[in-house]
């Protein structure tokens, strides 16, 4: 369970990790491979999920499935909440 929660947090903080961690790493990687600008967010997500995976392993909590699901829910969490609110508002107006 703690691995799942760590992954939710990691997915949620992915946009905040882009500037301090992913961009410098992407600049170093560009010497060896070509990266598109949109791939910087992916690098931030990978770093966040690696941290969540290590936390899950150290805490001996959470399988790979739950870590991946938690990361996805954390990453898309704000959009999922907004969509759910929109659906509930549409239901109330009927």
QUILINZI-V693530 format. One record per helix or strand. SS is the DSSP state (hx for helix, st for strand). FROM is the first residue (numbers start at 0). TO is the last residue. If there is no record, write none. Layout:
[[SS FROM TO] [SS FROM TO]]
This chain:
[[hx 1 11] [hx 13 28] [hx 38 57] [hx 63 92]]
